[in-house]
Amino acid sequence: MKVTWNIATILAGMALTVVSASCSMIDEDRSDCGPNYDIYYELRLVTNMTTELQTELNTELSTELTTETDIKLASELRTHLGNIFTDFAHDVDLSFYDTQGDSIRLHHDEHIMDANQASYALNLPMRHYMHLAAANVVDNDIVKIDNDEYCHRAMLHEIDGDTIESHNTGLFTARFPMEVLSNVSQNFNVHLYMANCASALIIDPRDVEIGGDIRVFSTGFATGFNICDSAYLYSDKSPVVRASKLNIDSIDVQAFCSVTFPSMNPADTDSTTTARGTTRTVIETTEPFISEDDENTLWRIIIFVPLPDGTTTRTVLNIKKPLKAGQLKILRCYLKGKGVVETKSPEVSTSVTLDWKEGLDITGES
């Protein structure tokens, strides 16, 4: 079956419309091909970014943080995350799997779009498929598709490393059972939802003198995502993610941002295995980002502050509220004497190491 794709922006997402035009065989039997069908793909960006920017950047920790500062911070964060919280698909990866036996892949297509409209041909015979789709993976330096020859093994997987960079694209996925019938016109609607998230740390240095560049890292996130099951995978030791520093002129505060897979949800912390994966993607519910604090730390932000005397102070922010797919979390904090970082956020506890030495455990996990 020959399928022509037309991509058009609709509502808050982008719809990729697929229209069947004729039948071209994968196997030898043309009678297996249906007459025509339409597949509609839509990127649905479910995020709290606007709400988080409005809430956190209108709440001042001190009189030094002016409205002008908040405006510049919000603008820079929007720019920095413009390629993350987006409704535009640069590329799509499409796999169609057998639903019997070991669920091997029967057809695979990859396309670079880079535009609101594009078209290409896809050939599919009549049968029952499990269809998996992923968007914006090609240009992501940290995450790739792995084990995708078989449906239930296909996953987004981070590169290996003790310390890695942030994701640099917003990732979207979908899974959709579809039965292509013979001699029946059909419509299929496939919605792609975001698979990664972001956190930002804003530091007010106040009058504390520092002796070099502040460094910020985060940890405690999933390292993989099972596309068919829509479930995240967690290793026994989460890699450390290096936060990017935002370059903002004419303000005293410093801002850092990380883009990662989500943290665990509170219910996930009951598991003692190293391949935990009950956290799932956020879809369109009434309040997808409201959650209770857990009794355990779910993820961490680690800050290293160099001082003029040559020592370094490490502060670990232990966060007990989950970070979910599609979510932006902003934490505001300030420096105290000896480079200690403090925050007024009630879901965060801190641990401090004065005169921290290189080579010690960077995360501060107990």
C-alpha positions, 0 to 999 in steps of 0.5 A: 500500500502506497501512503503519502504523508502530509504534515500540517500544524494544528491546534497545539501540536503538529499533525502528520497526515498520511493518505493511502494512494495505491498498493505496492507489495511487501509480499507477493499477494496484492489481495492483502492490501486494503483500498485506502486508509488515513493515519493522522499523527499529532504531536501533543505537547502537555507541559507546565512550562508557562505556569511554572515560569509565571509562578516561580519567576514572579515570586521573589526570594529577596529584594535584590531579585527585581521584576526585570530580573524575572523577565530576563530569566523567563525569556532566557529559559524560554529560548534555552528550552525552545528546542525541548518544549516544542510542538514541531517534529524535525524527524520521525522514526516509524516501525510496524511490528508483527503481533504474533510470536516474537513481534518482529519488525515488518516495516521501518521508515525514517524521515527528516521533515524540517518543514510544516509539510512533507511527503513520502511513500510507505508500503504496507500489506493488510494485517494487524500491526503494533505501530511504534513512533518516535520523533526528534531523535536524530539530532539528540546527542544523548538519546538514541533508539535501541533494540528496535528490531523487536516491538517489546525491546524497542527503547530510547536509551541514553549513552553510557557514562558516569557524567553525561550532557543534557538532552538537546531535543524534546523527545516524543513517542507513540504506540498504537495497535492498528489493523489494516483491513482488506477492502475497507477504508480506515482512519487511524489517529496516533498521538505522540507525547513528550518523553523527557523533561527539564529542571532549572536552578536559579542562584542568587549569590547575594554578597558572597564572594566566590573564587571561580565558576559555579558548577551544577549537576543533577542525578536520579533520572531514568536512563531508558524508555520502553516505547511499547510499554511507555515505561521508564527504566532506571539503573542502580546508579544514575548517571550525573547530568551536567547542567548548562549555564544560561548566559544572561546579561545585566543581572546578578543571579546565575541560572542553570538548566538540565534536560533529562528523562523523568525521576521516579514517582513515589510509588516506584521507590518501593521496588528494589530491582535495578530495572525499575520502570513503572513511571510512565509518560504524562498524557492529557489529564486534568492535573498531570503535574500535581503530585505528593512528596515522597518520604525518600529522595527522588532526584538531586541537584549538586552544586559546587561553589569555589571559594577565594581560599581555594576550597570548594563547597558542595551542596546537594539539594535532595528533592522529594517531589517527582519530575515528570515527562513534559514538566519544567521544575524551577528551584530558586536558591541563594548563597550563604557564607562559605558558599553554602546553597540554601532554598526555601522550597519545602520539598527540598532538603540539603546536605553540605560538604565544606572543603570538598575534594575532587575524586569524592563521590559527586552525588552525595548519596548515602 
